Amino acid sequence: MPSAQSDYYQTLECPRDADAAALKSAYRKLAMKFHPDRNPGDATCEAKFKAINEAYDCLKDPQKRAAYDRFGHDAFTQGMNGGGGGPFGGGARGDFADIGDIFETIFGGAFGGGGGQRQQNRRGADLRYDMQVTLEEAFHGKSTEIEIEVSQACDTCDGSGAKPGTSERTCNLCKGMGSVRAKQGLFVIERPCPTCNGRGSVIEDPCRDCRGEGRLDKAQTLKVDIPAGVDTGTRIRLSGKGEAGQRGAPPGDLYIFLHVAQHRVFEREGTTLATRIPVSFTTAALGGCVEIPDLDGSTNRLDIPAGIQSGKQLRIRGAGMPVLQGRGRGDMVVEIAVETPTKLSRRQKEILEEFKATETGDECPESRGFIDKLKDVFGG
């Protein structure tokens, strides 16, 4: 850590109980005010800008902040790693070190001061993007573009986080090991170094554009290929298009979750398309045919058998949705709804009256059967 000893909370003009959001807001405000680009040639502003970055670098990390709140700047001095009783002590040899060596021998370095491994910079986070498509688009598939804002490697420092022309230096606290020892009773426990967060190195002069993060939020336009047959919940993975990793680490992936919009005619169940069509009572009685449009632009002919009843389902093979990443299509299921006429001409009424006069009951066996059942139950 730089040698400035000013109180970090005073530097950020925040109370000691400020939460993470308040700290971040204060940091952004002060960093913008004292940024060297806004104050060219002003050495005082440049020094203030470095002090602000130093303070926020410590307090934004919960572990480092806890150490600072308890021990102040001594938590990050080299002496705290010596023989003293500091929170990250353990450099002194003796009984505690011998116990640590025993555990190191047994557990392969899980407890020794010299056996720790440096923490690698973390891979970027995976991101999620929700996209809605129509049923027609899900049927045919499509290629489209989306624009998202995502963190990408900083062009100024090539993702290193360090000011161009500079580089990281070995951490003074852990000596590049990425871990430090803490004595707890008879045990010596190894923990990630609070100064470098386990990386083993620190950036003294951060990049002005990304402030040492090695990445910046930028708008990005991406091409998305949606295959035919997708359904709600289908996930498309764009490798390496997620959040940039820390300081040159690999980026995460972008996952696109699809949502198929509701259709005005068809309901979808997997690869099956379902719809409900009304037919006149004469067509239902005499039989006939209807034409139903297909999502591929053609027309399906559906034969209506004579005497069909409401609720009866007819199936058209191969007229459903395409099989995702496969061959063929599902079926279309059509539910029949027999419609009773509500407006009749005088002549139509006369014809129906003539039909009624000739009814024997055999024309509608279900109705007759129900009446017979009522007679049996209620005794005529």
N, C-alpha and C positions, 0 to 999 in steps of 0.2 A: 504494500500500500504506500502511496506517497506520504511524505513526512508531515504534512499539514496537520496541526493538532486542534483545529477549531471544532466545536461541537457540531456534529452532523445535523442534528435537528435545527440548530440555529442557522446553519448554512442553508438549509432548505426552507427556513422560516416556517417551521411546523412544530406543533406541540409534540411531546414525547408519546402521547397516546393516539396520534394520528393513524388512521387506518391506511391500507395499501392504496386505496383510490385517492385519498387526500395527498399522500406522498407523491404519487405519480402526477397529479394535477399541479402541485407546487413545483415539481422538478421541470415539467414541460414549460411552465410559465417563466421560470428563472433561466432555463437553458436557452429559450428563445430571446430573452432580454440580453443575455451576456454572450451570445454566440459570436465567435470571432468574425464570422462573415458579416455580421451586422456592426461590428466594432473593429474594423481593420486597423492594425497598427497599435491597438490599445492593449498594452501588456497587462494592465490591471484587470480588464475584462476577460482576457485570456486565462489569467490565473484564477479568477472567480469561476469561470466556466469549468476549469479542471476540478476545482474544489466541489462544485455542484455535482459533477459526474461521479467523483469519488464518494461523496456522501450518499447519493442515490444508489450507487452500485452496492453499497453496504446495506442500506436500510431496506431495499426492495427484496432482499433475500431473507426469509424468516430466520434461518439458522444463524446467519451472520449478524442480523439485527439483535437476536437474543443474546449473542455473545457480547456485542457492543453495549447493549443496555446494562449488562452485568459488570463488565470489566472495562468499558470505555475503549480507548485506543490501544490499551495494553493487550487486548484480546488478539491484536494482529501484529504485534511486535515479535521479533525473533526470540526474545527472552522468554516468552510464554511457552515456547517449545523446549525450554531447557529444563534444569533440575528443579525449578520452582513449583509451587502448588497451583499453577494456573489451570484453566479448564481444558487446555489442549497440551498439557505437559506430557513428558514421557521421554525426553531426549536423554535424561540422566540414566546412568546404568546403576544396577544394584539389585535388590531383591525383586522389585516390581518388574524390572527389565528381564530378570531371569525367568519369572513366571510367564511373561509375554513370550520369551523364547521357547518355553515348553509348549505353549499353545500353538506357536508358529510351527513347531516341528510336527505336532500332531495334526493340525488342521490346515496345513499348507499355506500359512500366511494370513489366515483370517483374523489373527489377533496381533501379529507382530508389527512393529513400526516400520521395518524395512521390507515387509512382504506384501504391502499393499500395491494395488495396481491403479494406474491413473484412469480416471473416468473419461471415457470418450465423449466427444461432443455429441449431443443427442440428435438423432434423426428427426427430421421435420414431422409435424403432426399430420395425420390423415384428415382430409376435409370432406364435408358432405354438401351436395348440391341437389335440391329437389326440382324436378322438371315435370311439367304436365304435358301430356300429348293427347291428341284425339284418338278415337277408336280407329278412324281411317289411317292415321299415321302409324298406330300400332300394327295395323294389318299390313300395310305396304312397307314399313320401315322408312327411315329418312336420315339424311345428313343435315346437321344444323350447327350453328355456332353459338357459344355462350360467352359472356364476358363476366369475369369475376375479379375481385380484388384480393390478392393473396400475397403473402410475404415471399419475396424472391431474393436471391443472393445480391448483395450490394455491388454495383458495378465499380464504384470508386475503389473499394478495398478488395475486390474479388472474393467477397465473403469471409475474409479473415477477421474483420472487426478492427484491425489495426490501421492507423493512418498510413497512407502510402509512403514507402521509404522507411517504415519502422516495422518492428516485429514484436511478438510476445517475448516476455522474459520469464525465467524460472521463478516460481513462487518462493519468496523468502521464508514463509512459514513452514511449508512442507518439503522444501528443497526439491521440488519437482516430482515428489512421489504421489501427490494427490490425496494423501491421507495423513492424519495425525493421531497421536495416542492420547487417551484420557484415562487417568487412574480412577477406578471405582472399587473401593475396598481393596481386596487382594488381587483384583484383576486389572489388566491393562486392555482397554477396549479401543479398537481402531475405528475412526470415523472419517468421513470425507472432510477434507480441509475446508474451513469456512471462508478462507480468503479467496481461493481459486475455484471453489465448488467442485473439487475433485479433479480438475483438469491438469494440475501440476504447473500451470503457467498463467500469467496475468498480462493484461494489456495496459501499459502505462499511458500510451498516447492513442486514444481511440479514434476511429474514423469519424470525421465530422458529420458525414451524411447519415450513417447508421448508428452513431454513438456507441460503437463497439459491439453491436449486436451481430453484425455481419449480414444483415438482411433488412429489407425495406418492403413495405406494402406497395404493390403496383397493380394496375389494371392489366388483365391478361385475357386475350381472346383465344378460345380453344374450340377445335372442331370435334363434334360428337357424332359418331355413327350409331344410329339406333337400328338394330336388326328387326326384321319382320317377326311378329309373334310375341313381342314383349307384353308384359302384363303389369299391373300395379304391384310394386315391390321388386320388380326387376332392377338389378344393380349393375351399373356399367363402371368399370374401373379404368381410370386414366393414370397409368404408372408414372410416378415422378412429377405429377402436376399438383401436388399438395403443398403444404407449407415448407419453405426452405429450412434446411437443418441449421443448427448452430455452428457458426464459424466454419463453413465448408463441409459440414456433415451432409449426408444424402437427404434429399427432400422426401416428404411423405407422398401419399397417393391421394387422388381426388376420386371420390365415389359419387356417382350420379344415380339417385333413386328416382325411378319413374312412377308417375301416377297417371293412369288412363282415365280421361274425363268421361262422365256419364253420357250415353248416347240417347237420342230422342226416340229411336226405333228399337235398338237391340240392347239386351242385357247379356253380359258375358259371364260365363262360368268355365274358367280354364280355356280350352279350345272350342267350347260350345257357345254358339250364339242363340239366344232365345228371344222370341218375340210373340206378340199376341195380335191376331187379326180378327176383325169382325166379318161375318158372312151373313147374307140375308137368309131368312128362314126358308125361302123357296130353294135357294142353292143348297142349304143344309138338307132339305127334304129330297130334292131331286138329284143332287150331286152337281159337280161342275169343276171349275179350276180357277185359281187366282195366280197372279204373278207377283213375286216378291223380289225386290232388288237385292243384288249381291254387292258386298263391299269392293269386289274387284271390277265393278262397273257393268257386269252382265245381269241377266234376269233369271231367276229360278221359277220354274213352273211347278205349282203344287196342285195335285189332283185332290178334289174333295169328294170322298165317297158319299153316296146317297144315304140319308138317315143319320148323319154325323151329329153328335151332341156337343153342347158347350162344355169346354174343359178338356175335350179330346186333344191329344198332342200328336202331331205328325212330324216325321223326321225327314230332312233332306240331307243325304249323305254327302260329305265333302264340301259343304257350303259354309263351314264355320271358320274359325281363326287358323292361321298357319301355325304349325308346330315350331316353337322356338328352337333354332339351331338343329332342325330336323327336317323331315320330309312330310308332305301331305298336309291336309287340313282336317279340322274337327267337323262336327255336324251342325246343322241349324235345326232347332226344335221350334215348331210353330204350334201355339195353342189356339184352338178355335173358340171364338165367342159368337154364338148364334144371336143375331139381333132381331128382336121383335119389332115390326113396323109400328110407328106411332101416328103416321098420317096416311089415311086410306081414302081413295075416291069412292063415290057411291057404288060404282060398278065393282070395284075390288071388294067392298063390303058384301055386295050381293053374291059374288063368287065364293067368298068365305062362308057365308050363310048356307049356300048350297052344299059346300064341302062338309060343314058341320052337320047338316041334316043327313048326310050319308055315312057318318062315322059309326063304327061298330065297337070301338074300343081297342081293336087289334092294331090300329095305326100307331098308338103310343103305349106299348106294352109296359113300360116302366111306370107310367101313371096308373094304368089299370092294376098293376101288381101292388102298388102302394094302397089303392083304395081297398083291394081285397084284404090286405094286411090290417087295415083299420077295422074292417068288419070283423075279422077274426079276434082282434084285441078287445074291441068295445061291443061285441055282440050284435052287429048289424046296425 
